[in-house]
Amino acid sequence: MTMLVHITAAKNIRSVRRSGIRAVSGGHEEAVGVYCLPVLPSYQATHQWVRELRRGGQRTLVSVYFRVPDDEPVQVGHYSRFPAELGSAEAAALIAAQPDPRGYELFILRPIRAGEIHRIRRVNQLTGWRYMPGAHGRPPCACPICNPRGQYSAAKIRAVRRG
């Protein structure tokens, strides 16, 4: 059984304990499922998406650990590329073998039942990357997709980029 972790808002804890993780996220080709990562030896790599997900407006996130069968079909790949379909154990090994696993993700094409959940834990809210892996030290993109109106410091970033 492969141990995976899903990051969600703390306000969802009761719902997750009662009925599991709903398959509401949209993946490639309009597939519906659950985004997650395998539990890796590195806490940073396992919970790498926390800071990026907090940019969406959630104040406090938690990690939901769950197990799926090793042969469960999942989509795996870097978020900027088209995913490959593998078994969950193969996908976890693929991500663990990467020299830099930042930006990788697993996508399970079904909801996670409450009985599959192993543990729900707090997660360090400052773990991970923002904008993109390796963005530290590079100026942020000022385009309206990466920096929408109303986002913290968006106007300042656009003003700096214009000159």
C-alpha positions in Angstrom: 0.0 0.0 0.0 1.4 3.4 -1.1 1.2 6.2 1.5 0.2 9.5 -0.1 -0.5 13.0 1.2 -3.1 15.5 0.1 -3.0 19.1 1.2 -6.4 20.7 2.1 -7.9 23.6 4.1 -8.2 23.1 7.8 -11.9 24.0 7.6 -12.4 20.7 5.6 -11.2 18.4 8.4 -14.6 17.3 9.7 -15.9 16.6 6.2 -12.7 14.6 5.3 -12.9 12.5 8.5 -16.6 11.8 7.9 -16.7 11.1 4.1 -13.2 11.2 2.8 -11.7 13.4 0.1 -14.0 14.4 -2.7 -12.8 14.2 -6.3 -13.4 17.8 -7.3 -10.0 19.0 -8.7 -9.7 19.2 -12.4 -6.8 17.5 -14.0 -5.6 17.2 -17.6 -8.2 16.6 -20.2 -10.9 17.7 -17.7 -10.5 14.6 -15.6 -11.8 14.8 -12.0 -9.9 13.5 -9.1 -7.6 14.2 -6.1 -4.1 15.8 -6.2 -1.5 14.3 -3.9 2.1 13.4 -3.4 3.8 10.3 -2.1 5.3 10.5 1.4 9.0 11.0 0.7 12.0 11.0 3.2 12.1 14.8 2.9 9.4 16.8 4.7 10.1 19.7 2.3 9.5 17.5 -0.8 6.4 15.8 0.6 4.7 19.1 1.5 6.2 21.3 -1.2 2.8 22.6 -2.5 1.8 24.3 0.8 3.0 27.8 0.1 1.7 27.8 -3.5 -1.7 26.5 -2.3 -1.9 29.3 0.3 -1.7 31.8 -2.4 -5.2 30.8 -3.3 -6.5 32.5 -0.1 -6.6 29.7 2.4 -5.1 30.7 5.8 -4.4 27.3 7.3 -3.7 24.1 5.5 -3.5 20.5 6.8 -2.1 17.3 5.4 -4.3 14.2 4.9 -2.3 11.0 4.8 -4.0 8.0 3.1 -3.1 4.7 1.6 -4.0 3.3 -1.8 -3.2 -0.1 -3.4 0.2 -0.3 -5.1 -1.4 -1.0 -8.5 -3.9 1.9 -8.3 -3.7 3.8 -11.6 -2.6 7.4 -11.2 -1.4 10.2 -13.4 2.1 11.4 -12.5 4.3 14.2 -13.8 5.6 17.7 -13.4 2.8 20.3 -13.2 4.0 22.0 -16.3 4.0 18.8 -18.5 1.5 16.2 -19.6 1.3 13.4 -17.1 2.0 9.7 -17.5 -0.3 7.0 -16.2 1.4 4.5 -13.8 0.6 2.4 -10.8 0.8 4.3 -7.5 3.9 2.5 -6.3 5.7 3.1 -9.6 4.7 6.8 -9.6 6.0 7.2 -6.0 9.3 5.6 -7.0 9.5 7.9 -10.1 9.1 11.0 -7.9 11.5 9.7 -5.2 14.2 9.0 -7.9 14.1 12.6 -9.2 17.1 14.8 -8.2 14.7 17.7 -7.7 11.1 16.5 -7.1 9.8 20.0 -6.7 6.8 20.6 -9.0 5.8 16.9 -9.3 2.3 15.8 -8.5 0.1 12.7 -8.5 -3.5 12.7 -9.6 -5.9 10.0 -8.5 -9.0 9.7 -10.7 -11.4 8.9 -7.9 -12.4 10.1 -4.5 -10.6 8.8 -1.4 -12.9 7.0 1.0 -12.8 7.8 4.7 -11.6 4.2 5.5 -8.4 4.8 3.4 -7.4 7.8 5.5 -4.5 7.1 7.8 -4.0 10.5 9.6 -4.7 14.2 9.4 -1.9 16.4 10.7 -1.0 20.1 10.8 1.6 21.2 8.3 4.2 23.9 8.5 2.6 26.8 6.7 5.9 28.2 5.3 7.0 24.9 3.7 7.5 24.8 -0.1 7.8 27.2 -3.0 5.7 30.0 -4.5 5.1 30.8 -8.1 7.3 28.0 -9.4 10.1 25.8 -8.1 13.4 27.7 -8.1 11.7 31.1 -8.3 13.6 32.5 -5.3 15.8 35.4 -6.5 14.0 35.9 -9.8 11.6 38.7 -10.3 7.9 37.6 -10.5 6.0 37.6 -13.7 3.7 40.6 -14.1 1.2 39.1 -16.5 -2.4 39.1 -15.4 -2.5 35.2 -15.3 0.4 34.9 -12.8 -0.4 38.1 -11.0 -4.1 38.8 -11.0 -5.7 42.1 -9.9 -6.3 42.3 -6.2 -3.5 39.8 -5.3 -1.1 41.0 -2.6 1.6 43.3 -4.1 0.2 42.7 -7.7 0.1 46.4 -8.5 3.6 47.0 -7.2 5.0 44.1 -9.2 3.3 45.4 -12.4 4.6 48.9 -11.8 8.2 47.7 -11.3 8.1 45.5 -14.4 6.8 48.4 -16.6 9.7 50.5 -15.7 
